[in-house]
Amino acid sequence: MSKRFNFKQFSVDMGKCGMPVSTDGVLLGAWADASGCHNLLDIGCGTGLLSLMLAQRFPGTKISAIDIDKTAVQTTRDNALQSLWADRINVLAIDVTAWEPEQYFDHIVCNPPYFTSGIQASSAQRATARHHDALSHLALVNAIEKLLSPAGSASLILPVYEGENLIELASGAGLTCRQKALVKSTPAKPASRLLIRLQKGMAEDFQPETTELVIQDSGKYTPEFIALTRDFYLKM
């Protein structure tokens, strides 16, 4: 039986995809700023969640959704075809590290694999989605630098430790972290996720704009989280 997650303007059928709809994905899709972008790339599209969210938010943007896993590609393609934006989402089975597209992208979005050690998931699709053996973070930042337009930017989400390490790798690849948001589940807990915005170019001693986002306080969603996600979650 397929599992379906319903949002206000679209639905995501997760099929046999390696990763289900997650708060991480929703946060990234709602936070990423692709204003004024003509061409957007979704690396590791999975279910197509990010492509659909960004298609909803940015009506003038054409989206290329790519994944190395053919099951994920078919899942994204099916979900895009059932949406209002099928004509703007092109889904491809591609290894981003070997891709030579005919265009650069104004914005790149990625919810990357993040486990760097430990036991891999038993499902091949889930292991690919969660473990970075299939796409190392160094390979990812190199691909982002190669595929971004000169004034382009990229948005990602990772656990805090892995996110800070990726920012260091990005610096070595010619990318600068311009913005980051520390995500906390409650005010008392340490940040568990890091939203990252990268841009091309080196900026010596540049300090990124840093904000904090708390998801819940006293058992209720915070006004900031509601404002960020209300266009998507049914009960917001």
C-alpha positions as CSV (number, residue, x, y, z in Angstrom):
1,M,0.0,0.0,0.0
2,S,1.4,3.4,-0.9
3,K,1.8,6.1,1.7
4,R,0.4,9.5,0.8
5,F,1.2,12.8,2.5
6,N,-1.3,15.6,1.7
7,F,-0.4,19.3,1.7
8,K,-2.6,22.3,0.9
9,Q,-1.9,22.4,-2.8
10,F,-0.4,19.0,-3.6
11,S,0.1,15.5,-2.4
12,V,3.2,13.3,-2.2
13,D,2.8,9.6,-2.8
14,M,6.0,8.1,-1.2
15,G,5.7,4.8,-3.1
16,K,8.9,2.8,-2.6
17,C,11.1,5.8,-2.2
18,G,14.0,5.6,0.2
19,M,13.0,8.5,2.4
20,P,9.5,9.6,3.5
21,V,8.3,13.2,3.8
22,S,10.1,14.7,6.7
23,T,10.2,17.9,8.7
24,D,13.7,18.5,7.4
25,G,12.4,18.5,3.8
26,V,9.5,20.8,4.6
27,L,11.7,23.2,6.4
28,L,14.2,23.4,3.5
29,G,11.4,23.8,0.9
30,A,9.8,26.6,2.9
31,W,13.1,28.4,3.7
32,A,15.0,28.2,0.5
33,D,14.9,31.6,-1.4
34,A,14.7,31.1,-5.1
35,S,13.3,34.6,-5.8
36,G,14.0,35.7,-9.4
37,C,15.4,32.3,-10.4
38,H,14.6,31.0,-13.9
39,N,16.2,27.6,-13.6
40,L,16.3,25.5,-10.4
41,L,18.0,22.2,-9.7
42,D,16.8,19.7,-7.0
43,I,19.6,17.3,-6.3
44,G,18.5,13.9,-4.9
45,C,14.8,14.7,-5.5
46,G,13.5,11.6,-3.7
47,T,9.7,11.9,-3.6
48,G,9.8,15.3,-5.3
49,L,8.8,17.2,-2.2
50,L,11.3,20.0,-2.6
51,S,10.5,20.4,-6.4
52,L,6.8,20.6,-5.6
53,M,7.2,23.1,-2.8
54,L,9.4,25.4,-4.8
55,A,7.2,25.1,-7.8
56,Q,4.3,26.3,-5.6
57,R,6.3,29.2,-4.1
58,F,8.0,30.4,-7.3
59,P,5.6,30.3,-10.3
60,G,8.1,31.5,-12.9
61,T,10.8,28.9,-12.1
62,K,11.5,25.8,-14.2
63,I,12.8,22.9,-12.1
64,S,15.1,20.1,-13.0
65,A,14.7,17.2,-10.4
66,I,17.5,14.6,-10.5
67,D,18.2,11.4,-8.6
68,I,20.6,8.5,-9.1
69,D,17.9,6.1,-7.8
70,K,15.4,5.1,-10.6
71,T,12.7,4.4,-8.0
72,A,13.0,7.9,-6.7
73,V,12.9,9.3,-10.2
74,Q,9.7,7.5,-11.0
75,T,8.2,8.6,-7.7
76,T,9.0,12.2,-8.3
77,R,7.8,12.0,-11.9
78,D,4.4,10.5,-10.8
79,N,4.0,13.1,-8.1
80,A,4.8,15.9,-10.4
81,L,2.3,14.7,-13.0
82,Q,-0.4,14.7,-10.4
83,S,0.4,18.3,-9.4
84,L,-0.5,21.7,-10.9
85,W,3.1,22.3,-12.0
86,A,3.9,19.2,-14.2
87,D,4.8,21.4,-17.1
88,R,7.6,23.1,-15.0
89,I,9.2,20.0,-13.4
90,N,11.5,17.9,-15.5
91,V,12.6,14.7,-13.8
92,L,15.9,12.9,-14.8
93,A,17.8,9.8,-13.7
94,I,21.3,11.3,-13.4
95,D,24.5,11.1,-11.3
96,V,25.1,14.7,-10.5
97,T,28.8,14.2,-10.2
98,A,29.1,13.2,-13.9
99,W,26.5,15.5,-15.3
100,E,27.3,18.1,-18.0
101,P,24.1,20.0,-18.5
102,E,23.7,22.6,-21.2
103,Q,22.8,25.3,-18.7
104,Y,23.7,26.6,-15.3
105,F,21.2,26.9,-12.5
106,D,20.2,30.1,-10.6
107,H,19.4,28.1,-7.5
108,I,20.2,24.6,-6.3
109,V,18.4,22.9,-3.5
110,C,19.4,19.6,-1.8
111,N,18.4,17.6,1.3
112,P,21.6,15.6,1.2
113,P,22.5,12.2,2.7
114,Y,24.2,12.9,6.0
115,F,25.2,9.7,7.8
116,T,29.0,9.4,7.5
117,S,29.4,6.3,9.7
118,G,27.4,3.5,11.3
119,I,25.2,0.7,10.0
120,Q,23.5,1.4,6.8
121,A,19.8,0.9,6.3
122,S,18.7,-2.5,5.0
123,S,16.7,-1.1,2.1
124,A,19.0,-0.1,-0.8
125,Q,16.9,3.0,-1.6
126,R,16.9,4.1,2.1
127,A,20.6,3.6,2.4
128,T,21.3,5.7,-0.7
129,A,19.0,8.4,0.6
130,R,20.4,8.5,4.2
131,H,24.1,7.5,3.8
132,H,26.6,9.7,1.9
133,D,28.6,6.9,0.4
134,A,26.7,7.4,-2.8
135,L,27.3,11.1,-2.8
136,S,30.0,12.5,-0.5
137,H,29.7,16.0,0.8
138,L,32.9,17.0,-1.0
139,A,31.5,15.6,-4.3
140,L,28.3,17.5,-3.6
141,V,29.9,20.9,-3.0
142,N,32.0,20.4,-6.1
143,A,29.0,19.6,-8.2
144,I,27.1,22.7,-6.8
145,E,30.0,25.0,-7.6
146,K,30.2,23.5,-11.2
147,L,26.4,23.8,-11.8
148,L,25.6,27.2,-10.3
149,S,25.3,30.3,-12.4
150,P,27.8,33.0,-11.4
151,A,25.2,34.9,-9.2
152,G,23.4,31.7,-8.1
153,S,22.9,30.2,-4.7
154,A,22.2,26.9,-3.1
155,S,20.2,25.9,-0.1
156,L,20.7,22.7,2.0
157,I,19.8,21.2,5.4
158,L,21.9,19.0,7.5
159,P,22.5,18.1,11.2
160,V,24.6,20.9,12.8
161,Y,27.9,19.0,12.9
162,E,27.7,17.8,9.4
163,G,26.4,21.2,8.2
164,E,29.4,23.0,9.7
165,N,31.7,20.5,8.1
166,L,30.0,21.0,4.7
167,I,30.4,24.8,5.0
168,E,34.2,24.2,5.4
169,L,34.3,21.9,2.4
170,A,32.3,24.5,0.4
171,S,34.8,27.2,1.2
172,G,37.5,25.0,-0.3
173,A,35.4,24.6,-3.4
174,G,34.9,28.3,-4.0
175,L,31.6,28.7,-2.2
176,T,30.8,31.0,0.7
177,C,28.1,30.5,3.3
178,R,25.9,33.6,3.2
179,Q,23.2,32.6,5.5
180,K,22.4,29.9,8.1
181,A,19.6,29.1,10.4
182,L,19.9,27.0,13.5
183,V,16.8,24.8,14.0
184,K,15.8,23.8,17.5
185,S,12.9,21.5,18.3
186,T,12.2,23.4,21.6
187,P,13.8,26.5,23.2
188,A,15.6,24.3,25.8
189,K,17.2,21.9,23.4
190,P,20.4,22.5,21.4
191,A,20.0,23.0,17.7
192,S,19.6,19.8,15.8
193,R,19.6,21.0,12.2
194,L,21.3,23.7,10.2
195,L,19.8,25.4,7.1
196,I,22.5,26.7,4.9
197,R,22.6,29.1,1.9
198,L,25.8,29.0,-0.2
199,Q,26.9,31.4,-3.0
200,K,29.7,31.4,-5.5
201,G,32.8,33.3,-4.7
202,M,35.2,33.6,-1.8
203,A,34.8,36.1,0.9
204,E,37.7,36.2,3.4
205,D,36.6,36.4,7.1
206,F,32.9,36.8,6.0
207,Q,30.4,36.1,8.7
208,P,27.1,34.6,7.5
209,E,23.8,36.0,8.7
210,T,22.8,33.6,11.4
211,T,19.3,33.2,12.8
212,E,17.5,30.7,15.0
213,L,14.2,28.8,14.4
214,V,12.4,27.0,17.2
215,I,9.7,24.5,16.1
216,Q,7.7,24.1,19.3
217,D,7.4,25.9,22.6
218,S,5.2,24.7,25.5
219,G,3.8,22.0,23.4
220,K,2.6,24.3,20.6
221,Y,4.2,25.3,17.2
222,T,5.9,28.7,17.4
223,P,4.6,31.6,15.4
224,E,7.8,31.6,13.4
225,F,7.4,27.9,12.4
226,I,3.7,28.5,11.6
227,A,4.6,31.5,9.4
228,L,7.3,29.5,7.6
229,T,5.1,26.4,6.8
230,R,1.5,27.6,6.8
231,D,1.3,27.6,3.0
232,F,1.9,23.8,3.1
233,Y,0.7,22.0,6.2
234,L,-3.0,21.4,6.2
235,K,-3.5,22.2,9.9
236,M,-1.4,25.4,10.1
